[in-house]
Amino acid sequence: MGDPKFPKKTYSTPRHPWQKDRIDAEKEILSKYGLKNKRELWKGMELLKSFRSQARDLQARMRVSDTSAEKQFQALIHRLVRYNILSHTATLDDVLSLSIDDILSRRLQTIVFKKNLARTPKQARQMITHGHVILNGRRVTVPGMLVEGTLEDSIIYHERSPFTDDLHPMRQVITSGPIEHAGEGEQTADGETPGTEGAEVKTEGPKKPAQYGGQRRTRPMGKPRDDRRPRSAPRRGDGKQ
């Protein structure tokens, strides 16, 4: 079991830290699934590595007609079927062909986004950590939790969450679909830039610093201020004995 104060590491870091192709691929996956950091990606890769290593070991043992290998194979397939990663007719070759997308797509954060309960994967993560989502009647605050296939339909908003109201602004944005905007410089069929019809062009004036309560007054360099006391004037206390 080990010391509970020092839990076993559930992931392994890359052997070489500076590989451009790997770093670019990791950034793309982090943006696609809204992961907090690369540690969450490495945990998913470690789980995938465990599945594939079990499949390779079972392939070698089943060639020599190992009696316990068949039972372990059925247990591995049953576990993958329970999380809706593979089907009942899957083989060891199907386990070896799994990718990191098959693992990350079963995270609670990803499923909340796919069920259209959030606009973005990052918003889905925030809703889960703030307790707005329940799974099988219980509040779950772990975005990286793998969801079983039978419990996927039980993911809904918490009864005390403000998102249960159909008139909530975020619910209105989700149901209306994405808003398409023409890019900068694009023109419509009439030859006009969208969004500029009947709009007044406003020019921004000088910004007013907040600490002065208005626009700062400047003066030419080298020119003394009018309210400055001349140097020849005697100071207070001069000439006293």
C-alpha positions as CSV (number, residue, x, y, z in Angstrom):
1,M,0.0,0.0,0.0
2,G,2.7,2.4,0.9
3,D,2.7,5.6,3.0
4,P,-0.6,7.5,2.5
5,K,1.3,10.8,2.9
6,F,3.4,10.0,-0.2
7,P,1.0,8.5,-2.8
8,K,2.3,6.7,-5.9
9,K,2.8,8.8,-9.0
10,T,0.0,8.2,-11.5
11,Y,1.9,9.6,-14.5
12,S,5.3,9.7,-16.1
13,T,6.9,12.7,-17.7
14,P,8.4,12.6,-21.3
15,R,12.0,11.4,-21.5
16,H,13.1,14.4,-23.5
17,P,11.6,17.7,-22.4
18,W,12.3,19.7,-25.5
19,Q,10.8,18.1,-28.6
20,K,8.9,20.6,-30.8
21,D,6.6,18.0,-32.5
22,R,5.5,16.5,-29.2
23,I,5.0,20.0,-27.5
24,D,2.9,21.2,-30.4
25,A,0.8,18.0,-30.3
26,E,0.3,18.4,-26.6
27,K,-0.8,22.0,-26.9
28,E,-3.4,21.0,-29.5
29,I,-4.8,18.3,-27.2
30,L,-4.9,20.7,-24.2
31,S,-6.8,23.2,-26.3
32,K,-9.2,20.6,-27.7
33,Y,-10.3,19.1,-24.4
34,G,-9.8,22.1,-22.1
35,L,-7.2,20.5,-19.9
36,K,-5.7,22.5,-17.0
37,N,-2.1,21.4,-17.5
38,K,-0.1,18.7,-19.2
39,R,-0.2,16.6,-16.0
40,E,-3.8,15.7,-16.8
41,L,-2.8,14.7,-20.3
42,W,0.1,12.6,-19.0
43,K,-2.3,10.8,-16.6
44,G,-4.5,9.8,-19.6
45,M,-1.5,8.6,-21.5
46,E,-0.4,6.5,-18.5
47,L,-3.8,4.9,-18.4
48,L,-3.6,4.2,-22.1
49,K,-0.1,2.8,-21.7
50,S,-1.4,0.4,-19.0
51,F,-4.2,-0.9,-21.3
52,R,-1.8,-1.5,-24.1
53,S,0.8,-3.2,-22.0
54,Q,-1.8,-5.6,-20.6
55,A,-2.9,-6.4,-24.2
56,R,0.7,-7.2,-25.3
57,D,1.2,-9.4,-22.3
58,L,-2.0,-11.3,-22.9
59,Q,-1.2,-11.8,-26.5
60,A,2.0,-13.6,-25.6
61,R,0.3,-15.7,-22.9
62,M,-2.6,-16.7,-25.1
63,R,-0.3,-18.1,-27.7
64,V,0.9,-20.7,-25.2
65,S,-2.7,-21.5,-24.1
66,D,-2.4,-20.0,-20.7
67,T,-5.6,-20.8,-18.7
68,S,-5.7,-17.6,-16.7
69,A,-4.9,-15.3,-19.7
70,E,-8.4,-15.8,-21.1
71,K,-10.0,-14.7,-17.8
72,Q,-7.8,-11.6,-17.7
73,F,-8.7,-10.8,-21.3
74,Q,-12.4,-10.9,-20.5
75,A,-11.9,-8.7,-17.5
76,L,-9.9,-6.2,-19.5
77,I,-12.6,-6.1,-22.3
78,H,-15.4,-5.8,-19.7
79,R,-13.7,-2.8,-18.1
80,L,-13.3,-1.0,-21.5
81,V,-16.9,-1.8,-22.4
82,R,-18.1,-0.5,-19.0
83,Y,-16.5,2.9,-19.8
84,N,-17.9,2.8,-23.4
85,I,-14.5,2.7,-25.0
86,L,-14.8,-0.6,-26.9
87,S,-17.6,-3.0,-27.8
88,H,-18.2,-6.5,-26.5
89,T,-16.7,-8.0,-29.8
90,A,-13.4,-6.2,-29.4
91,T,-10.1,-8.1,-29.6
92,L,-6.6,-7.4,-28.3
93,D,-5.8,-5.7,-31.6
94,D,-8.5,-3.2,-30.9
95,V,-7.0,-2.5,-27.5
96,L,-3.6,-1.9,-29.0
97,S,-5.2,0.5,-31.6
98,L,-6.6,2.8,-28.9
99,S,-5.5,6.4,-28.9
100,I,-5.4,9.2,-26.3
101,D,-8.6,10.6,-27.8
102,D,-10.5,7.5,-26.8
103,I,-9.5,8.0,-23.1
104,L,-9.9,11.8,-22.9
105,S,-13.4,11.6,-24.6
106,R,-14.7,9.7,-21.6
107,R,-13.8,12.4,-19.0
108,L,-16.6,14.1,-17.2
109,Q,-15.5,17.5,-18.5
110,T,-15.7,16.3,-22.2
111,I,-19.1,14.7,-21.8
112,V,-20.6,17.7,-20.1
113,F,-19.5,19.8,-23.1
114,K,-20.7,17.2,-25.6
115,K,-24.1,17.1,-23.9
116,N,-24.5,20.8,-24.7
117,L,-24.5,21.7,-21.0
118,A,-21.6,24.2,-21.5
119,R,-20.4,26.4,-24.3
120,T,-16.7,25.5,-24.1
121,P,-14.7,22.6,-22.5
122,K,-13.1,25.2,-20.1
123,Q,-16.5,26.4,-19.0
124,A,-17.6,22.8,-18.5
125,R,-14.6,22.4,-16.2
126,Q,-15.5,25.5,-14.2
127,M,-19.1,24.3,-13.8
128,I,-18.0,20.9,-12.5
129,T,-15.5,22.3,-10.0
130,H,-18.2,24.8,-8.7
131,G,-20.7,22.0,-8.1
132,H,-23.2,22.8,-10.9
133,V,-23.2,19.2,-12.3
134,I,-24.4,16.0,-10.7
135,L,-23.7,12.4,-11.8
136,N,-26.1,9.7,-10.9
137,G,-27.8,11.9,-8.4
138,R,-24.6,13.0,-6.6
139,R,-22.6,16.1,-7.0
140,V,-19.2,15.5,-8.6
141,T,-16.4,18.1,-8.6
142,V,-13.7,16.1,-10.4
143,P,-13.5,17.0,-14.1
144,G,-11.1,14.2,-15.0
145,M,-13.3,11.4,-13.7
146,L,-14.0,8.7,-16.3
147,V,-17.7,8.2,-16.8
148,E,-19.3,4.8,-17.3
149,G,-21.6,4.4,-20.3
150,T,-24.6,3.5,-18.2
151,L,-24.3,6.7,-16.2
152,E,-23.8,9.1,-19.1
153,D,-27.5,10.0,-19.3
154,S,-27.6,10.9,-15.6
155,I,-25.4,13.9,-16.1
156,I,-27.6,17.0,-15.5
157,Y,-27.5,20.3,-13.7
158,H,-27.7,20.4,-9.9
159,E,-31.2,21.3,-8.7
160,R,-29.9,24.3,-6.8
161,S,-27.8,25.5,-9.8
162,P,-28.9,28.7,-11.5
163,F,-28.4,27.0,-14.9
164,T,-31.5,24.9,-14.4
165,D,-33.5,28.0,-15.4
166,D,-34.3,27.9,-19.1
167,L,-34.2,31.7,-19.2
168,H,-30.6,31.8,-17.9
169,P,-28.4,33.9,-20.3
170,M,-26.0,31.1,-20.9
171,R,-28.8,28.7,-21.7
172,Q,-30.1,31.1,-24.3
173,V,-26.6,31.3,-25.9
174,I,-26.3,27.5,-26.1
175,T,-29.7,26.9,-27.6
176,S,-29.3,29.6,-30.2
177,G,-26.1,28.1,-31.5
178,P,-22.8,29.7,-32.4
179,I,-22.9,33.3,-33.7
180,E,-21.1,33.7,-37.0
181,H,-19.2,36.9,-37.6
182,A,-17.6,38.0,-40.8
183,G,-13.8,38.5,-40.4
184,E,-12.0,41.8,-40.5
185,G,-11.9,43.2,-44.0
186,E,-14.6,40.9,-45.4
187,Q,-17.5,42.4,-47.3
188,T,-21.1,41.4,-47.9
189,A,-22.8,40.9,-51.2
190,D,-23.6,44.6,-51.3
191,G,-20.0,45.6,-51.0
192,E,-20.3,46.9,-47.5
193,T,-18.5,45.8,-44.4
194,P,-21.0,44.0,-42.1
195,G,-22.0,45.8,-39.0
196,T,-21.1,49.3,-40.3
197,E,-24.5,50.3,-41.8
198,G,-25.9,53.3,-40.1
199,A,-23.1,53.3,-37.5
200,E,-21.4,56.5,-36.5
201,V,-17.7,56.6,-36.6
202,K,-16.4,57.8,-33.2
203,T,-12.8,58.9,-32.6
204,E,-11.3,58.3,-29.3
205,G,-10.0,61.3,-27.5
206,P,-7.1,61.5,-25.1
207,K,-7.3,59.1,-22.2
208,K,-7.8,60.7,-18.8
209,P,-5.6,59.4,-16.1
210,A,-7.7,58.2,-13.2
211,Q,-5.3,59.4,-10.5
212,Y,-5.6,63.0,-11.7
213,G,-9.3,63.1,-12.4
214,G,-8.8,64.4,-15.9
215,Q,-6.3,65.0,-18.7
216,R,-2.8,65.7,-17.6
217,R,-1.5,69.1,-18.5
218,T,2.0,69.2,-20.0
219,R,4.4,72.1,-20.5
220,P,7.6,72.5,-22.6
221,M,10.7,71.2,-21.1
222,G,12.9,73.8,-19.4
223,K,10.1,76.3,-18.9
224,P,9.4,77.0,-15.2
225,R,5.8,76.9,-13.9
226,D,4.0,80.2,-13.2
227,D,3.2,79.3,-9.6
228,R,6.8,78.4,-8.8
229,R,8.5,80.7,-6.3
230,P,11.6,82.5,-7.8
231,R,14.9,81.5,-6.4
232,S,15.8,85.1,-5.5
233,A,12.9,85.4,-3.1
234,P,13.9,85.0,0.5
235,R,12.7,81.9,2.2
236,R,10.7,81.9,5.4
237,G,13.0,82.3,8.3
238,D,15.9,83.9,6.3
239,G,17.5,87.0,8.0
240,K,16.5,86.0,11.5
241,Q,19.2,86.1,14.2
